[in-house]
């Protein structure tokens, strides 16, 4: 299994998501899968790890921190943090352009 970020000391497991804008329903499952992966890996490592899902955009992160969301409650229950990383404008524009090309 691979994660987007790992540290042994301190023990940290990270997954990152570059989505810009509000996620579609099916895209939300990616974050749920990532959270489950982090929980599983922590158990397999046999030690407590800081578990973090990193977002590139606040709108993409919002459904996972909303007090009305069961997924948000689940992330909190399993001590999975969400962090927002501010991207440079040129990288953000590139991601938006890539997302437009991916639309069906």
Secondary structure, DSSP 8 states (H G I E B T S, - for coil): ---SEEETTTTEEEEEE---SS--HHHHHHHHHHHHHHHHHHHHHTS--EEEEEES-HHHHHTTT-TT-HHHHHHHHTTEEEEE----HHHHHHHHHHHHHH--
